[in-house]
Amino acid sequence: MKFFFAVLIAAMAVYCRADNLCQDFLFQKDLTATLSGFEFLRGENGLVQDTLWIEENKDHRLSLSVLNSKTSPTNIALDLLIQAQRKRKPVLKRVLETLKALPYHKKSGLFFSWYSTKKIKAEQKAVSSVDNLHLALALWTVKENFPKEDFGKTAAELFARMNFSVFYHPDSGLIGGNLRPEKNGRWVLEEYNFSHFGSEARLLYSLGWALKLFKDFPQEDAFIEKALAALEIETSPSEHGELLKLWDGALFQLYFPKIFINEEIYSPKMKAYYKNTARLILEEGKTRNLILPAAHSPARASYEVYQDKSGLRALVSRYNQDLNDPRYASQWDELFTPYAFFMASTSWKTHFLKAHENARALRVDGQTLFRSGLGWMDGLLLQDHQMKIIPAQLAVNQGMIALSLFQLHHPKGWSLSSETLYNDKEVRARLQSFYRLFEAKIKKGG
C-alpha cells in the first residue's frame, strides 16, 4: 500500500510539472504540513507560542525547542482566522475562553502586547494599535461566522469593548502606534504616528474606519478624507509597472493587508501594485541570479538575532534613512522568506509554480526549506553568496503562509475575513468609500 501511494504521489508530481492546474496539489501538501506544524506552537492555555527553533541530530531526528513562549495579539488573530476557516470549534472555544480571562487595558478595552501561553497573565503591558487591529478583525470574523455558538458570543463581547480612539490624533488625522505605561500609573501615547501608506499599518485607516473602531469620533467621510490627506503615498515607475514604495521594503508591508481584507476587491491600483511587485520579485531573482525569487522580508536570521532590515532595496521608501546607514548595509536583499513568497503568489499564482518546486527541492548542508509535518522554515539567508536555512518558525509567519494558501485555494482568491467583510453591506460600502478616495488621491499625484 505504501508503495502504491509513493507511486501515485510521484506520478502527480510529474503531472504537476506538466500542468499548472495541478499546482493546487502542491499547495494542498504545503497547507497540510503548515497546519500540522502550527499546532506544535500551541501553548498550555491554548494560545500559540511565538517562536520555535528546529534542529536535526546525526540520526536525522528533529528536536523542537521554544525560543519565545510568549504570544502577541497578532499571533492570536492569525490563529483565530485559521481555526475559523477550518471550522475547528473546540479550538476556537478554548482560545476565546483564554482571551476572555486575560487582563487588558481597561480604558480602551484593548489587549496588551504580550501574554503568557502557560498562565493567564500579561507579559508586557504596552498596547499596540496594529496588533489590536488584527485581533479586532479576527474577533469580528468569528462573531459573524459563528453567531449562535458560545465562543461566537464571546468574540462579539470582546470586539464590542474595543475602542481605538486613544490612538487617533484629530488635529492631524493620523493614528499612533503604541500606548505605554509610566511609573506614575499614567498611560502615554508615543510620538510616532503611522504616516506612510506603504506599511501594513494602513489597515488602521481603511479597516479601522470600516469597522467603526474609533468610537469617540464621528465616523463620517471627513474622518478618512483627513487621514488620506495626511498620509504619504509613495510610488515609483518600473519596467514591471508602477510600484508602491514600502517603508522598509519588507514584502509583508505590502501583502499583509491583502491577506486580511483583499484590498484588490476595492482598488484597481492596489491590485496593480500587488501584481507588479510579484513580477519584480520573480524578475529580480533572475537578474541577480538567485536560486529563488527576491521575496525578501524579515525572518529570524540566527538563534539570537531577529534581522529586521531585510526588505527588497528597490522598494524601500526614500524617507527611510536606514537605507543609507552603514550598520544595515549588509542586511538588505538578503533573506528569502517563504511567507513573503506565498503572499506574493496570491497575486500571480501560475507564474510562481517553478519557483515553488525549486524551493521545495532545495537542500543546504543537508537541511531542507520545507519539511513534511512541519511546513516551511522561516527563511533562507543569502549572505555573501552563501546560503543558510533559518530553521525557525514564527507563529506570525506560519499564519501568513496558511492564510495565503487558503486564498490560493479559494475560487476568487479571497480569505474568510475578506469574504465576510464583503458580505456585510455597510462594511463593504465603507471600504469602497475609503479606496475610492485613495484612488482619487493617487490620480491627483499623491
N, C-alpha and C positions, 0 to 999 in steps of 0.2 A: 504493500500500500504506500509506504514512504517513497519507494522508487517511482510509483505512478505519479505521485504529487510532484516529485522533483522534475520528472519529465514534462509534466503539464506546465509548471512554472517556467521551465527553460523555454518551452515552446511559446508561451505567452510573451516572454521577454523578447524572443526573436520577432514575433508578430508586432510587438510594440515598436521595435526599431523600424519596421516597415510601414507602420500606420500610426499617424499622430493621434488618431482617435483612441488608441489604446494607452495613451498617456494616463488616462484615468486609472488604469490597472496599477501603475507605479505610484500614483498619488494615493490610492487606497492603501497600499502597503506602507507608505510613509505615515498616513494618518493612523493606521492601526498601531504602528510602533510608537508614534508620538504620544498617543493617548495612553498606551501601556506605560511608557516611561514617565509620563506626567504623574501617575499615581505613586511613584517612588518618592515624590516630593511632599506627599500629604503627611501632615504632622498629627500629633496626638489629639488635638482639639478639632481636627477636620480641615484646618486651613493649610494651604500649600506653603512649604518652606521655600526660601528664596533661591538658594544655590546649592547644587550638587556637584561634587568632583568625582570623576570616574577614572580608576586606574586598573591596569591589566597586569597580572603577575606572569611569571615564566610559564605557568601552565595554562595561560590564556583565560584564566578566571578573572572576572571583574570584581572589583572592590568599590563600593559606593560609600562616600563619606560626605557629610553635610558641611559646607563652608559657611553658610549663613542660614540659621534655622528660623530667623525672623521672617515676617511677611509684610507686604505693603497693601494698601487698598487697590492698587493696580493689579497685583497678583491675584487678589481675591476676586476682582472684577472679571479677569480673564477666566478664572476657574468657574465662576458662576455662568458665564456665557457659554463656555464649553459644555458644562453639565446641562444647561437649559437646551442647547442644541441637541444633545443626546437624550434628553428627557429622563435623566437619571434622578428620579425624585428622592430616593433615600440620601444621596449625596447632597442635593440641594437643601433638603431638610436639615441635615447635620451642619452644613456651613452656615445656614441662616440662623439656626439656634445659637451657634457660637457668636455670630455677628451681633445678634440682639443682646447678648450678655456682655459685650465688650465695652469698656469705658470709652467716652467720646467727648468732644468739645461741646459743652452744654449750650453755650450761647448760639452756636451755628447749627448744632445737630450733626456736624461733620466728624469724620473719623481721623484718628491720629496717623502719623506717617508710618509707624512700625508697631507690629504686635507680635507677641509670642505665639508659636504654633504648638506649645505644650500646655500652657496655662491660659486662663482668661485674664490677660493683663496687657497694658500698653508698654512698649519698649522705648518709644521715643515720642514725646508729647509735642511735636510740631504738627501743623495742619497744612497739607499740600492741596492747592486748588486743582491741579491736574489729576492727581491721584484720586481725589474725591469725585471729580467729574466722571472718570472711568467707572467708579463704583456706582455712582448715581445712575448711569446708563444701564449697568448690569442689573441693578435692583429694579429699575423701571421695566426692563425687558422681561425679567422673571415675573413681576406682578401682572404684566399684560398677558403673558402666555399661560400662567397658572393661577388665575384669579380665585378659583374655588379651593385651592389647596391651602393648608395652614401656613406652609412656608411662603406661598404667594402673598398671603395676607401680611406676613411678617415683612416681606420685601416692600410691600406697599407702605407699611408703617415707617420703616427706616427711610424710604425715599421721601415720604411726606415731611419728615422732620428736617431734611437737609436744606440749608439756606446759604447761598454763596455770596450774599450781599457784602459781607465783610471784606471780600477781595476786590470789590468794584470801586473805581475812582470816578465819581460823577463829573469832576472837572475836566478830566482828560478823556473819559470813556474807555480807559484801559483797565485791564484786570491783573491783579498781582499774583505772586507765586506762592509764598509761604507765610503762614502766621506762626509766630514763635513766642513761647512764654518767657517772661523775665522773672528775675528773682523776687520781685515785689508782688508777684502774682498777676500782673497785668499781661495782656497779650498784645503783641506788636506786629503789624504787617510790615514785612521787609520792603525796602525801597524798590526792589526790582519789579518791573512790570513786563508782561508779555506784549511786546510791541511789534514783533516780526511775524508776518504771516507764514513764513516758511518754517514752521515749528509744529509739532504735534499739539501744542497748546492752543492752536487756532480753534479747536473744538470747544474751548471755553466760551468763545464768542458765538459760533453757529449753533452748537448743540445746547449750550447753557441757556441761550436765549430761547431756542425752540422748546425746551422743557420747562421754561419759566423758573429757573433756579435762582435768579437774583430777585428774591421776593419783596425786598424793601423798596424797589424802584419800579416805575411804570414800564411794563413790558411791551411798549409800542415800537413802531419802526424807528422812531427817533433814537432809541437805545442802540440799535445796531448801526444806524447811519453815523452816529458819533464815533462808535468803535471803529468802523471801517475807515472813516476819515483819518483816524489816528494811527492805524496800522500801516506799517511799511510792507508793501507787497513788491518784492524784488524779483524781476525776471531777466532772462538773458537769451539772445538768439543762439542757435547752434545748428550744425548741419543735420541734427536729428529733429529739429523743430524747437519751438520756444520752450525754455525750461524755467521752472520755479526754483529760485535760489533758496537754499536751506541754511539755517543758522550755522550748524556745524558740518553740513554736507552729509549728515548721517541719514540713511535712507528711511529709517523709522520715522523721521520727522516729516517726511512726505506721505508715507503709506499707512502710518498708524490710523489716521482718521478714516482712510478708505476701508480698513478692516472693520471699523466700528460702525460707520454710517453710510459707506459707499457714496462719497461726495460726487462721483461722476453721474449719479442719477439726477443731480440738481444743477450741475455745472459742466457745460461742454469744455470750458477752459481747464478745469481740474482733470477731466478725462484725458485731454490732450497732454497735460503735464505728466500724468501717470504714464501714458504710453511713450511719450518722447524720452522720459527718463529710463524706461525699460529698454528702449533702443540704445541709449547711451551706455547703459550697464553692459549690454552684450558687445557693442562695438568697441568700447574702451578696453574690455577684456582681450579682444582680438588684437587691437592696436598695440597694447602693451605686452602682448604675447604671454598673457596669464593663462594658467591651466584652467581657470574658471572665470566667469564674468566678474566685472568690477562691482560686485554687490557689497559695498563697504558700509559698515555700521559698527558701533561699539560692541565689544564682546569681552569676556574675561580672558585677558591675554596671558595670564600666568596664575599660579596658585595664589599669589599675593596681590597682584596689581589688576585693577579694572582700567582698561585702556579706553579712555573716553574721547580722545581726539582722533577718531578712526574713520571719519567720513570720506566721501569722494571729493577730492580737492576741487574738481570742476564745478561743484555745486555749492561751495562754501560762500556765505554772504560776504560781500566786500566790507561790511561793517564789523565783521568779526576779526579783531586784532590778533587773535590766537594764530591765525593763518600765517602771520609774519613773525611769530615768536619762535626763536631757535630751539626752545625747550620742547616744542611739539613738532618740529620739522620732520622728524623721522617717523611720526605716527600716522600721518595722513595716507590714505590709499593703501593701507597695509592689511586690513582684516577682511577676508571673505566671511560673511555671516549667512548661514542658511536661512535664518528668519527673514533677512532682507531679500534674499533670492526668491523665497516663496511669495512674499508680499508683492514683489515686482512681477512675478509670474502671473498674478491675478489680472494684470493689465495686458498681457501678451502671451497667453498660455502656450500655444503651439510652438512659438519661437524659442521657448526655453527647454524644449524636450531634450535635445542633445546635451546641453549643459547639465541637465538633471541627471542623465545617465552617467556623465563623466564624474559628477560629484559623488554619485552612489558608488562608483567603481574605484574612487581614489583611495590609495594606501600610502601612508607616510611613516617610515620606520616601523612598519608592522601594524600601525594604527589605521582605523578607518573613520571617515567622517560620519558615516551612517551605521547604526547598529540595530539589528532586529531586536525587538522587545524593548528598546530604549529610545530609538529615534535618532535625531541629528545632534551632533556635538555643537558646542557654542560657536566655534569659528575655526578658520584656517589662517594662521599668521604667515604673511608673505614678506618677511623681513630680509633685506639684503639678498634677494634671490634664493632664499632658503624657505622651506615650508615646515610648518609645525602645526599639528592639530591641537586645538584647545579642548581637552577632554572634560569640559564642564557643561552643566545645563542650568540655565536661569529660568525660573518659572515664567517670567515675563516673555522671554524669547521663545520658549516652548509653546506658550499660549498663543503668540503671534503666528507660529508655524501652524498650529492646529486650526486657528480661525481662518488662516489663508487657505488651508486645504479644504475646509468646509465651503469656502467661497468658490474654489476651483471645481467643486462637485455640484454646486448649485446651478440650475439651468440658466439663471440670469446673472450668476456670479455674485450674488448677494450673501450677506451674513444674516443670522437670525435677528440681530439687533437692528440692522438696517431695514430689513423687511418689515419688522414690527413698527419702526418709526414711520415708514412709508404708508403703512396701512392705517395709521392714525391720521385722519384728515386734517385736524388742526395742526399737529406737529409737522406734517408734510408741507402744509401751506407756509408755516413759519420758516422751515428750511428753504423752501423755494424762494421766499422773500429775501432771506439772507444772501443766497448765492446769486440772485438776480441783481442785488445791489453790488455784490462783489464783481460780477461780470461787467457792470456799468463802470465801476472804478477802473478796472483793467482796460476797458475800451478808451477811457479818457487818458490813459497813460499812467495809472497807479497813483 
